[in-house]
Amino acid sequence: MSEREIPTYCRICEPLCGLIATVEDGRLVRLRADKSHPLSKGNACPKGIAFSEIQNDPDRVLYPLRRTGNGFERVTWDQALDDIGARLRTIIGAHGRESLGWYFGNPSSFSYSHTLWLVGFQLAAGLRHVYSAGSQDINNRFVASELLYGSLTSVPVPDLDRTDFLLMLGANPVVSHGSAMSMPRIREKLTAITKRGGRVLVVDPRRTETAQLFEHVGVRPDGDAWLLASLLQVIFAEGLEDADAIRRQSAGAHELRAAVARFTPEVTAPVTGLEPDAVRALARDLARADSAAVYGRTGTCLGRHATLVAFLIDVLALVTGNLDRPGGSVFGRELVAVSKLNAQLGLIKYGKNRSRIGDFPDVLGTFPAAIMAKEITTPGPGQLRALFTSAGNPVSSVPNGRELAAAMTQLDLHVSIDLYVNETNRTADYILPATTFLERDDIPLPFTALAPTPYTQYTERVLEPYGEAREEWRIIDAIATRIGVQPFVIGPKAAGGLLSRLRGLPGGRAAHPTPRLLVDLAVRTGPYGDLFGLRRGGLSLKMLRRHPHGLVLADSITTGVLREVVQHKDNRVHLAPAEILAELRDLTAAPADPSYPLRVIGMRELKSHNSWMHNSELLMRGDRTQAARINPKDAAVAGISDGSRCRVTSPHGSIEVTAHLTEDMIEGAVAIPHGWGHNGGWHRANAAGGANPNHLMSTDPADVERLAGMSHLNGVPIRLDPVPLS
């Protein structure tokens, strides 16, 4: 027997903590935290350590599966791909390529090759039906950046090491480990702020695990837009704004001031639930802090005004003089110059296309996942007829997954690329086995710019793929070949030009480009790259292999870069685009319905990650169950006791969950963990029970946020009822 210890990094969530994989005779024995990693320094969360159970899970799909009348049967790769290709050609012949679609889930963001080849396939095949987890997670942030900076992918992060005041809305980084921000050991980073005399203030309807360590403001669900507008109103009304920063950095301040003038703390109090004096004190403290950073995440992404909230978060930083300033909200340098290249080439735009259902603008080439079911079931030109899903479980993650599950049975072809039989692909025509992150090489392309301490790491595959699992990019490439498409090649003239340019570059001799070739070229020509030897000490994949534990690229993010970030022609941050002024003008509180007196929000759990880690025995120990967090006063009104079963009902659906009474919830708000309620091929996850809170949500296009197509998953009206003992 031979045992090896191999450095790599975790690709479950955004800190990308260093791991050491112990491999014996080609099998993973264990994972442990990497003490030599320069940022995580021997820290890893339970999910990262438990990934060994995902890697070795007997429920994993390791061979291509074809659906039969009695379930699934194992087939060869050639059988699967040839049949998929033949069926696709028939569908394209009858309905055109506009009838093809793809949904990709959150884990794809952590695989450069998966993302790269999917984008290449989308461009080459002209796919219009493309959906992602982004409309349940982050697309509002991208649209806010487009409106503010003219650049979808320019996202500021809080400068944790230098800030005096961190204001967080809808974020729980002690559990999530940071999102749209890549920072290991984030709990230490946060506590360091208060240890040096600063403040951390968490705005959330729940006193989260993060809020328990710091200051907490209990805003009512979906009240963030009103709170942010009110903070701006106070800052402008009391002359607390940084006039010099506004003059140097922005355009539209006068229009913005007028738009927020009506949102006094007295006017917004019925929506936010916050005392006017407390809002004024917060505005003054934020404006007068020596430095302040404002940060919001999924709690602010899933309300009725998600893009407006993300927009106002950055506006609040700018008007207080804290945008692109040490200790404020700052912009990292991308590992690959995506934003700059896109500004020059215009490949990725906002609203370049509109959806067939609902007329939504595309965001980074994707449409709202909430409308997928209706795109499948609504006849007419462009109807979605063939769907691929990769690294995703939309039946679990989109609103009203029951509607989507029923719609998917009407597809002419459904092919899933995944690790498991899950709630989405259990009725697919084919399930094709994907590799885990330990079975492929990787580099965290999107995350260097989101790291308050700029950092990157390249890892070779730790293990050869188990069974017949294949990397997603290879599967995408094989499918593309069978319908006469080559990723990134748009027409025959483009093919010759692209390939000749690649071959003309150092290392570009391959007849058919691979993800590794393309990413090496992109890194070498990027902001940190070696420029093929012209920049001493610059990056290349060869250079990064000499640093298997990763490499810190700078001690901190460089500030004073806003003019490089902003792509608007006037080189200014736009504070008053028409879309935002319209949102502020039309912002009104939803009418109260006594039939649904409460509001539901989602929540993360430390030992869960979306819908795909409930099959780990290590993470499910201790009789873990899903429980709705309910304020005791709300429970008393509903006649519900701690530990009892209760029914949660919205205008759109109903579920049953266990009640957990806690003072951590403000009155009127109920929090339910997402990702539960399994019915796939994962036995332990199925046995865990629970219910999917997204069954309470609507897929009516009128209930989908207009600017970014975000699903409305937070602040949905509900009522509670006791479930009688049987």
LOTIFI-788311 format. One line per 4 residues: number of its first residue (from 0); their letters; for each residue x, y, z of C-alpha. Coordinates in Angstrom, 2 decimals. Example, Ala and Ser with C-alpha at 12.3 -4.5 7.8 and 13.67 -1.06 7.14 Angstrom:
2
0> AS> 12.30 -4.50 7.80  13.67 -1.06 7.14
END
This chain:
726
0> MSER> 0.00 0.00 0.00  1.22 3.53 -0.79  -0.03 6.59 1.09  0.44 10.16 -0.12
4> EIPT> -0.49 13.54 1.33  -1.43 16.09 -1.32  -2.19 19.80 -0.81  -5.38 21.10 -2.42
8> YCRI> -8.21 23.43 -1.46  -11.91 23.20 -0.64  -14.40 24.17 -3.33  -17.64 24.06 -1.36
12> CEPL> -17.84 27.73 -0.40  -15.89 30.91 -1.01  -13.10 30.96 1.60  -11.39 28.18 -0.41
16> CGLI> -9.67 26.84 2.71  -6.55 24.77 2.25  -6.87 21.00 2.65  -4.51 18.06 2.79
20> ATVE> -5.84 14.95 1.11  -4.50 11.59 2.24  -4.65 9.15 -0.67  -3.95 5.44 -0.46
24> DGRL> -3.89 3.23 -3.54  -5.97 5.71 -5.51  -8.67 6.14 -2.84  -9.25 9.11 -0.56
28> VRLR> -8.60 8.13 3.05  -9.18 11.45 4.80  -9.14 15.24 4.50  -7.66 17.61 7.04
32> ADKS> -6.99 21.32 7.23  -3.74 22.53 5.67  -1.58 24.22 8.32  0.75 25.52 5.61
36> HPLS> -1.98 27.39 3.76  -1.02 31.10 4.05  -4.56 32.31 4.81  -6.64 29.49 6.29
40> KGNA> -3.62 28.36 8.39  -4.99 25.00 9.50  -8.65 26.00 9.60  -11.44 24.19 7.74
44> CPKG> -15.13 23.90 8.48  -17.03 20.62 9.07  -18.24 20.55 5.47  -14.73 20.57 4.05
48> IAFS> -13.56 17.76 6.31  -16.74 15.76 5.62  -16.25 15.96 1.87  -14.38 12.67 2.12
52> EIQN> -17.82 11.10 2.67  -19.14 12.71 -0.51  -16.09 11.50 -2.41  -16.54 7.92 -1.19
56> DPDR> -20.34 7.93 -0.97  -21.84 4.61 -2.13  -24.84 6.62 -3.39  -22.65 8.53 -5.90
60> VLYP> -23.42 8.08 -9.58  -20.24 6.62 -11.12  -21.49 5.34 -14.48  -23.79 6.77 -17.18
64> LRRT> -27.42 5.98 -16.41  -30.35 5.77 -18.82  -33.92 5.97 -17.62  -36.14 2.97 -18.29
68> GNGF> -39.69 2.12 -17.33  -38.33 0.64 -14.10  -35.79 3.24 -13.06  -32.27 3.63 -14.41
72> ERVT> -29.92 1.22 -16.17  -26.17 1.48 -16.65  -25.00 2.18 -20.21  -21.67 3.01 -21.84
76> WDQA> -20.55 6.55 -22.49  -20.78 6.02 -26.24  -24.31 4.67 -25.96  -25.39 7.65 -23.87
80> LDDI> -23.65 10.37 -25.89  -24.62 8.96 -29.28  -28.29 8.71 -28.31  -28.24 12.18 -26.74
84> GARL> -26.64 13.57 -29.90  -29.16 11.88 -32.18  -32.11 13.12 -30.14  -30.67 16.65 -30.02
88> RTII> -30.25 16.70 -33.79  -33.88 15.67 -34.20  -35.07 18.39 -31.81  -32.89 21.02 -33.48
92> GAHG> -34.15 19.94 -36.90  -37.75 20.37 -35.81  -37.53 23.38 -33.49  -34.09 24.99 -33.88
96> RESL> -31.35 25.54 -31.33  -33.54 28.07 -29.53  -35.39 25.08 -28.08  -32.27 23.92 -26.17
100> GWYF> -31.53 24.98 -22.59  -29.11 24.62 -19.70  -29.32 25.10 -15.94  -26.08 25.20 -13.92
104> GNPS> -25.89 25.25 -10.14  -23.71 26.92 -7.54  -20.82 24.35 -7.56  -20.05 25.21 -11.20
108> SFSY> -18.67 28.57 -10.01  -15.89 26.64 -8.27  -14.82 24.78 -11.43  -13.07 26.97 -13.97
112> SHTL> -13.24 24.28 -16.68  -16.97 23.65 -16.21  -17.79 27.36 -16.35  -15.42 28.07 -19.25
116> WLVG> -16.70 25.29 -21.48  -20.34 25.98 -20.69  -19.87 29.63 -21.72  -18.04 28.45 -24.84
120> FQLA> -20.87 26.07 -25.70  -23.49 28.75 -25.08  -21.74 31.17 -27.42  -21.07 28.61 -30.16
124> AGLR> -24.50 26.95 -30.07  -26.39 30.20 -29.60  -28.23 28.94 -26.51  -30.91 31.33 -25.30
128> HVYS> -32.48 29.20 -22.57  -29.72 29.44 -19.96  -30.51 29.53 -16.24  -28.46 29.39 -13.08
132> AGSQ> -28.53 29.51 -9.31  -27.60 33.19 -9.67  -31.26 34.23 -9.73  -31.59 32.68 -6.26
136> DINN> -28.28 34.07 -5.04  -26.36 36.95 -6.63  -27.57 38.29 -9.99  -28.96 41.42 -8.33
140> RFVA> -25.42 42.26 -7.23  -24.20 42.04 -10.83  -27.01 44.24 -12.14  -26.37 46.82 -9.41
144> SELL> -22.72 46.91 -10.50  -23.74 47.37 -14.13  -25.97 50.31 -13.22  -23.41 51.89 -10.89
148> YGSL> -20.12 51.21 -12.68  -21.05 50.05 -16.18  -19.44 46.70 -15.36  -21.45 43.62 -14.35
152> TSVP> -18.52 41.84 -12.73  -17.02 44.68 -10.67  -18.07 43.92 -7.10  -16.66 45.76 -4.06
156> VPDL> -15.79 43.85 -0.89  -15.39 45.10 2.70  -11.81 45.92 3.66  -11.97 43.89 6.86
160> DRTD> -8.36 44.40 7.97  -8.58 48.20 7.94  -12.17 49.14 8.67  -13.45 50.82 11.83
164> FLLM> -17.13 50.12 11.22  -18.59 47.15 9.36  -22.32 47.33 8.56  -23.69 43.96 7.39
168> LGAN> -27.18 43.41 6.02  -28.64 39.94 5.52  -25.24 38.27 5.96  -24.18 35.58 8.41
172> PVVS> -20.50 34.95 7.61  -19.82 33.02 10.82  -21.98 30.28 9.25  -21.66 30.99 5.51
176> HGSA> -17.92 31.81 5.83  -18.46 34.82 3.61  -20.18 35.10 0.26  -19.26 37.41 -2.61
180> MSMP> -16.18 37.72 -0.42  -13.34 35.21 -0.23  -11.72 35.24 3.19  -10.70 32.23 5.31
184> RIRE> -10.87 32.50 9.11  -13.49 35.20 8.74  -14.66 34.95 12.34  -11.19 36.04 13.45
188> KLTA> -11.23 38.88 10.92  -14.54 40.14 12.29  -13.59 39.91 15.95  -10.33 41.70 15.17
192> ITKR> -12.38 44.76 14.18  -13.90 45.07 17.65  -10.62 44.19 19.38  -9.00 47.21 17.78
196> GGRV> -11.88 49.43 18.95  -14.13 49.24 15.90  -17.74 48.12 15.50  -19.52 45.32 13.66
200> LVVD> -23.27 45.77 13.29  -25.54 43.10 11.80  -28.95 44.00 10.33  -31.18 40.92 10.13
204> PRRT> -34.62 39.72 11.26  -32.81 36.96 13.16  -30.10 37.37 15.75  -27.82 35.15 13.71
208> ETAQ> -24.70 33.36 14.86  -22.76 36.39 13.61  -25.07 38.89 15.30  -24.69 37.06 18.61
212> LFEH> -21.02 38.06 18.61  -21.57 41.72 17.77  -24.33 44.34 17.60  -27.71 43.42 16.17
216> VGVR> -30.47 45.49 14.57  -33.62 43.43 14.05  -35.12 44.77 10.83  -38.40 43.33 9.56
220> PDGD> -38.16 40.93 6.58  -37.79 42.70 3.24  -37.36 46.07 4.97  -33.77 46.61 3.78
224> AWLL> -34.60 48.95 0.88  -36.55 51.26 3.20  -33.79 51.22 5.81  -31.05 52.05 3.30
228> ASLL> -33.13 54.82 1.74  -33.81 56.20 5.22  -30.11 56.17 6.13  -29.38 58.12 2.96
232> QVIF> -32.18 60.57 3.72  -30.72 61.31 7.15  -27.19 61.68 5.78  -28.32 64.15 3.12
236> AEGL> -30.76 66.03 5.38  -28.17 66.53 8.12  -25.29 67.38 5.79  -23.31 64.29 6.77
240> EDAD> -22.37 63.31 3.22  -18.79 63.48 1.95  -19.28 66.21 -0.63  -15.75 65.89 -1.99
244> AIRR> -16.11 62.14 -2.63  -19.48 62.68 -4.29  -18.05 65.40 -6.52  -14.97 63.38 -7.52
248> QSAG> -16.52 59.96 -7.95  -20.12 60.24 -9.02  -22.89 61.69 -11.12  -26.56 61.99 -10.20
252> AHEL> -26.27 62.90 -6.51  -28.85 65.68 -6.83  -31.43 63.33 -8.34  -30.69 60.66 -5.73
256> RAAV> -31.07 63.16 -2.89  -34.49 64.14 -4.21  -35.52 60.49 -4.68  -34.78 59.50 -1.07
260> ARFT> -36.12 62.70 0.53  -39.49 61.13 1.37  -37.93 58.17 3.24  -37.59 59.79 6.65
264> PEVT> -37.12 57.39 9.58  -40.68 58.17 10.68  -42.06 57.17 7.27  -40.03 53.97 7.05
268> APVT> -40.56 52.85 10.66  -43.77 50.86 9.95  -41.90 48.85 7.28  -38.54 48.40 9.01
272> GLEP> -39.86 48.08 12.57  -37.04 50.37 13.73  -37.35 53.40 15.96  -36.59 56.65 14.08
276> DAVR> -34.02 57.73 16.66  -32.14 54.43 16.21  -32.03 54.90 12.42  -30.73 58.46 12.81
280> ALAR> -28.07 57.31 15.25  -26.93 54.59 12.86  -26.73 57.04 9.94  -24.67 59.47 12.01
284> DLAR> -22.32 56.79 13.33  -21.74 55.40 9.85  -21.10 58.81 8.29  -18.76 59.92 11.10
288> ADSA> -16.70 56.73 11.37  -13.06 57.12 10.41  -13.65 54.31 7.92  -16.70 52.17 7.21
292> AVYG> -17.58 49.26 4.97  -21.12 48.23 3.98  -21.79 44.61 2.98  -24.92 42.65 2.13
296> RTGT> -25.62 39.10 1.02  -28.37 36.59 0.37  -30.67 38.00 3.03  -30.80 41.13 0.88
300> CLGR> -30.90 39.29 -2.46  -34.22 37.53 -2.22  -36.70 40.26 -1.38  -39.00 42.19 -3.70
304> HATL> -36.42 44.93 -4.33  -33.16 42.96 -4.49  -31.33 45.06 -7.08  -32.32 48.32 -5.40
308> VAFL> -30.91 47.04 -2.10  -27.58 46.00 -3.64  -27.40 49.37 -5.42  -28.09 51.40 -2.25
312> IDVL> -25.48 49.44 -0.27  -22.75 50.77 -2.58  -24.33 54.23 -2.71  -24.21 54.40 1.08
316> ALVT> -20.49 53.62 0.93  -19.86 56.29 -1.69  -21.81 59.16 -0.13  -20.03 58.59 3.20
320> GNLD> -16.66 58.69 1.44  -15.96 55.00 1.93  -15.94 53.64 -1.62  -12.51 52.74 -2.99
324> RPGG> -10.89 53.86 0.24  -8.80 51.93 2.82  -11.15 50.45 5.40  -14.17 50.92 3.17
328> SVFG> -15.73 49.03 0.27  -12.88 48.24 -2.10  -12.26 46.60 -5.49  -9.84 43.73 -5.94
332> RELV> -7.83 42.96 -9.06  -9.14 40.11 -11.16  -6.84 37.17 -11.85  -8.08 37.31 -15.43
336> AVSK> -9.07 40.73 -16.77  -12.69 39.76 -17.44  -14.22 43.19 -16.76  -11.67 45.06 -18.88
340> LNAQ> -11.88 42.59 -21.76  -15.65 42.65 -21.69  -15.67 46.45 -21.74  -13.55 46.31 -24.91
344> LGLI> -15.31 43.42 -26.65  -18.86 43.75 -25.32  -19.39 39.98 -25.15  -21.36 39.98 -21.90
348> KYGK> -24.04 42.60 -21.57  -27.03 43.27 -19.36  -30.36 42.94 -21.11  -28.85 41.91 -24.44
352> NRSR> -31.72 39.41 -24.72  -35.18 39.20 -23.15  -36.93 36.11 -21.88  -39.90 34.64 -23.77
356> IGDF> -41.91 34.40 -20.53  -42.08 37.60 -18.49  -39.83 39.71 -20.76  -36.96 39.67 -18.25
360> PDVL> -33.48 40.97 -19.17  -30.68 38.44 -19.25  -27.93 38.75 -16.62  -24.55 37.38 -17.71
364> GTFP> -26.42 35.45 -20.38  -28.91 33.83 -17.99  -32.63 34.24 -17.35  -34.58 33.81 -14.08
368> AAIM> -34.75 30.17 -13.02  -38.21 30.87 -11.58  -39.67 30.95 -15.10  -38.14 27.66 -16.31
372> AKEI> -41.32 25.63 -15.73  -43.42 28.04 -17.78  -40.80 28.14 -20.55  -41.21 24.34 -20.79
376> TTPG> -45.01 24.25 -20.68  -45.91 27.33 -22.74  -46.26 26.45 -26.46  -44.93 28.65 -29.22
380> PGQL> -41.70 29.57 -30.99  -38.69 29.16 -28.70  -40.41 26.74 -26.32  -37.86 24.95 -24.12
384> RALF> -37.81 21.30 -25.22  -34.37 19.89 -24.34  -32.71 20.75 -21.03  -29.31 19.99 -19.54
388> TSAG> -28.73 20.45 -15.81  -25.23 20.42 -14.35  -24.11 20.73 -10.72  -27.59 21.86 -9.79
392> NPVS> -30.87 20.79 -8.26  -33.39 23.44 -9.34  -36.44 21.44 -8.24  -35.09 21.99 -4.72
396> SVPN> -33.76 25.52 -5.12  -36.27 27.46 -7.26  -39.70 28.65 -6.11  -42.46 26.06 -6.28
400> GREL> -40.27 23.14 -7.30  -43.34 20.94 -7.65  -44.36 22.95 -10.70  -40.89 22.56 -12.21
404> AAAM> -40.75 18.82 -11.45  -44.05 18.31 -13.26  -42.95 20.46 -16.20  -39.69 18.56 -16.67
408> TQLD> -41.59 15.36 -17.43  -42.87 17.13 -20.57  -39.39 17.75 -21.99  -38.38 15.91 -25.15
412> LHVS> -34.96 15.37 -23.56  -33.51 15.98 -20.09  -29.85 15.21 -19.42  -28.24 15.74 -16.01
416> IDLY> -24.52 15.94 -15.21  -24.18 15.35 -11.48  -22.79 13.35 -8.56  -26.16 12.04 -7.38
420> VNET> -29.65 11.10 -8.38  -31.43 14.13 -6.95  -34.90 15.65 -6.87  -34.40 17.27 -10.28
424> NRTA> -32.85 14.47 -12.31  -34.80 11.52 -10.90  -37.00 11.77 -14.02  -34.16 12.66 -16.45
428> DYIL> -33.54 10.62 -19.58  -29.83 10.39 -18.75  -27.67 11.04 -15.69  -24.00 11.44 -16.60
432> PATT> -21.47 11.07 -13.74  -19.36 14.13 -13.00  -16.07 14.27 -11.16  -15.78 15.76 -7.68
436> FLER> -13.50 18.72 -7.13  -10.76 16.34 -5.98  -10.83 14.60 -9.37  -9.97 17.64 -11.49
440> DDIP> -7.41 20.45 -11.65  -8.62 23.88 -10.61  -7.86 27.55 -10.03  -10.35 29.94 -8.35
444> LPFT> -10.68 32.42 -11.21  -13.64 34.52 -9.95  -12.52 34.78 -6.35  -9.17 36.61 -6.37
448> ALAP> -10.94 39.93 -6.96  -13.29 39.15 -4.05  -10.50 38.47 -1.55  -9.68 41.30 0.91
452> TPYT> -6.22 39.69 0.94  -5.49 38.95 -2.74  -4.60 35.30 -3.11  -4.72 32.38 -5.53
456> QYTE> -3.92 28.68 -5.70  -3.64 26.12 -8.46  -4.25 22.45 -7.72  -3.75 19.40 -9.85
460> RVLE> -6.30 16.63 -9.47  -5.78 14.71 -6.24  -7.46 11.51 -7.44  -8.15 9.80 -10.71
464> PYGE> -11.93 9.85 -11.30  -13.80 7.09 -9.55  -15.71 4.67 -11.78  -16.35 6.29 -15.15
468> AREE> -16.89 9.83 -13.89  -15.77 12.56 -16.30  -15.03 16.25 -15.93  -17.98 18.39 -16.95
472> WRII> -16.02 20.19 -19.66  -15.25 16.91 -21.40  -18.93 15.95 -21.32  -19.96 19.35 -22.69
476> DAIA> -17.34 19.05 -25.42  -18.54 15.58 -26.42  -22.16 16.75 -26.60  -21.17 19.81 -28.63
480> TRIG> -19.23 17.65 -31.09  -22.30 15.49 -31.72  -24.35 18.48 -32.87  -21.55 19.99 -34.94
484> VQPF> -20.52 22.70 -32.47  -17.08 23.66 -31.15  -17.08 25.74 -27.93  -16.05 29.38 -28.45
488> VIGP> -16.25 29.05 -32.23  -19.04 31.10 -33.83  -19.14 30.15 -37.50  -16.37 28.72 -39.72
492> KAAG> -14.49 32.00 -40.17  -14.21 32.46 -36.43  -12.96 28.89 -36.04  -9.86 29.37 -38.13
496> GLLS> -9.11 32.75 -36.58  -9.45 31.56 -33.00  -7.37 28.42 -33.46  -4.63 30.21 -35.39
500> RLRG> -4.36 32.86 -32.70  -4.13 30.21 -29.99  -1.45 28.29 -31.88  0.53 31.48 -32.33
504> LPGG> 0.85 31.97 -28.58  3.48 30.22 -26.41  2.09 26.85 -25.36  -0.72 27.16 -27.89
508> RAAH> 0.18 24.33 -30.22  -2.81 22.12 -29.40  -5.10 21.54 -32.37  -8.11 21.66 -30.08
512> PTPR> -7.87 24.11 -27.16  -8.41 22.78 -23.65  -9.51 24.65 -20.52  -6.03 24.34 -19.05
516> LLVD> -4.46 25.91 -22.13  -6.97 28.76 -22.19  -6.72 29.51 -18.49  -2.91 29.50 -18.59
520> LAVR> -2.98 31.99 -21.45  -5.54 34.12 -19.60  -3.61 34.10 -16.32  -0.30 34.89 -18.01
524> TGPY> -1.79 37.89 -19.80  -3.83 39.03 -16.80  -3.08 41.70 -14.19  -0.81 39.36 -12.19
528> GDLF> 0.54 37.36 -15.17  4.13 36.87 -16.30  3.35 38.16 -19.82  5.30 35.17 -21.17
532> GLRR> 8.48 36.22 -19.42  8.17 39.99 -19.75  7.05 40.44 -16.12  9.49 38.95 -13.63
536> GGLS> 7.73 37.01 -10.87  4.39 37.05 -12.69  1.93 34.19 -12.63  1.56 31.17 -14.86
540> LKML> 0.22 27.72 -14.05  3.79 26.42 -14.08  4.80 29.04 -11.52  1.75 28.31 -9.33
544> RRHP> 2.60 24.59 -9.29  5.71 25.59 -7.34  3.40 26.93 -4.61  1.06 24.00 -3.92
548> HGLV> -0.31 25.62 -0.72  -1.25 28.79 -2.57  0.21 32.24 -2.99  -0.63 35.61 -1.40
552> LADS> -0.45 38.21 -4.16  -0.54 41.36 -2.00  -0.97 42.28 1.67  -4.18 44.18 0.93
556> ITTG> -6.34 45.44 -1.89  -5.01 48.52 -3.66  -7.34 51.53 -3.46  -7.61 54.55 -5.72
560> VLRE> -8.66 52.36 -8.65  -12.23 53.53 -9.16  -11.48 55.22 -12.49  -10.20 51.87 -13.78
564> VVQH> -13.24 50.03 -12.45  -15.89 52.38 -13.84  -16.69 51.71 -17.49  -19.29 54.45 -17.99
568> KDNR> -18.14 56.94 -20.62  -18.07 59.79 -18.11  -15.84 57.72 -15.75  -18.25 58.34 -12.87
572> VHLA> -20.36 56.14 -10.64  -23.99 56.64 -11.64  -26.10 57.30 -8.55  -29.39 57.93 -10.32
576> PAEI> -30.02 55.61 -13.26  -33.61 55.67 -14.47  -34.26 52.10 -13.31  -33.32 52.95 -9.72
580> LAEL> -35.22 56.23 -9.64  -38.29 54.32 -10.81  -37.82 51.72 -8.07  -37.56 54.44 -5.43
584> RDLT> -40.55 56.29 -6.83  -42.70 53.16 -6.81  -41.44 51.77 -3.49  -44.49 51.08 -1.35
588> AAPA> -45.12 48.66 1.46  -47.01 45.50 0.54  -50.56 45.65 1.93  -51.06 43.63 5.10
592> DPSY> -53.22 40.52 4.85  -54.56 39.33 8.21  -54.78 35.81 6.79  -50.96 35.78 6.55
596> PLRV> -49.69 37.92 9.44  -46.06 36.70 9.50  -43.12 36.79 7.06  -40.79 33.89 6.29
600> IGMR> -37.05 34.13 5.62  -34.46 31.51 4.76  -31.36 30.63 6.75  -28.11 28.74 6.36
604> ELKS> -26.87 26.02 8.70  -23.23 25.34 9.55  -23.43 21.65 8.57  -25.48 22.07 5.40
608> HNSW> -24.71 23.52 2.00  -27.71 24.15 -0.19  -29.27 20.78 -1.08  -26.31 18.45 -1.64
612> MHNS> -24.58 17.67 1.67  -27.33 15.97 3.68  -26.05 12.52 2.71  -22.94 12.78 4.90
616> ELLM> -23.12 10.79 8.14  -20.57 13.11 9.75  -22.67 16.20 9.02  -25.98 14.56 9.99
620> RGDR> -24.86 13.25 13.40  -26.82 14.13 16.51  -30.29 13.55 15.11  -30.21 16.73 13.06
624> TQAA> -33.66 17.87 12.04  -35.02 20.85 10.17  -36.74 23.33 12.48  -38.48 26.65 11.90
628> RINP> -37.22 29.41 14.21  -40.22 31.23 15.70  -40.49 34.02 18.24  -42.29 32.70 21.37
632> KDAA> -44.93 35.45 21.18  -45.83 34.50 17.60  -45.92 30.84 18.58  -48.26 31.57 21.49
636> VAGI> -50.69 33.40 19.22  -50.68 30.41 16.84  -50.98 27.85 19.63  -47.61 26.23 18.86
640> SDGS> -45.20 24.84 21.46  -41.47 24.25 21.24  -40.64 20.98 19.48  -44.15 20.49 18.12
644> RCRV> -45.08 20.15 14.47  -46.57 23.16 12.75  -48.00 23.93 9.33  -46.59 26.92 7.46
648> TSPH> -48.95 28.25 4.82  -48.47 31.01 2.24  -50.76 32.11 -0.59  -48.79 29.70 -2.80
652> GSIE> -48.33 26.50 -0.80  -47.97 24.75 2.54  -45.34 22.68 4.36  -45.01 21.06 7.78
656> VTAH> -41.93 21.51 9.97  -40.84 21.22 13.59  -41.08 24.43 15.64  -38.11 25.82 17.55
660> LTED> -39.04 28.76 19.75  -36.32 31.35 20.18  -35.94 34.99 21.19  -33.38 35.29 18.38
664> MIEG> -36.26 35.94 15.98  -37.94 39.33 15.94  -41.71 39.23 16.27  -43.45 38.69 12.95
668> AVAI> -40.60 36.77 11.29  -40.07 33.01 10.89  -36.80 31.48 9.62  -36.71 28.07 7.93
672> PHGW> -33.46 26.39 6.80  -33.35 25.63 3.07  -32.06 22.53 1.29  -34.20 19.95 3.12
676> GHNG> -37.01 17.68 1.93  -35.14 15.14 -0.20  -36.61 12.55 -2.53  -33.73 11.35 -4.67
680> GWHR> -31.16 8.60 -4.72  -29.38 9.68 -1.54  -30.62 7.41 1.23  -29.45 9.26 4.34
684> ANAA> -30.70 12.58 2.98  -34.10 11.06 2.21  -34.33 9.61 5.72  -33.54 13.02 7.28
688> GGAN> -37.00 14.24 6.33  -37.77 17.93 6.43  -39.61 20.08 3.92  -38.66 22.46 1.15
692> PNHL> -39.59 26.05 2.14  -39.49 27.06 -1.53  -42.86 25.32 -1.91  -44.20 28.45 -0.18
696> MSTD> -42.99 30.70 -2.99  -44.54 31.89 -6.25  -43.29 31.49 -9.82  -45.74 34.00 -11.25
700> PADV> -43.60 36.40 -13.33  -45.31 39.24 -11.45  -43.64 37.95 -8.26  -40.13 37.83 -9.79
704> ERLA> -37.93 40.89 -9.22  -37.89 42.86 -12.45  -34.34 44.20 -12.79  -32.35 41.02 -12.16
708> GMSH> -35.02 38.31 -12.23  -34.39 37.38 -8.60  -36.73 34.85 -7.02  -38.82 36.26 -4.17
712> LNGV> -37.81 33.90 -1.33  -37.56 36.26 1.67  -40.38 38.22 3.27  -43.16 36.07 1.80
716> PIRL> -46.40 36.32 3.86  -47.29 33.19 5.86  -49.37 31.96 8.75  -48.68 29.24 11.33
720> DPVP> -51.06 26.54 12.46  -50.50 23.67 14.89  -50.51 20.15 13.46  -52.76 17.91 15.58
724> LS> -51.13 14.81 17.02  -52.19 11.74 15.05
END
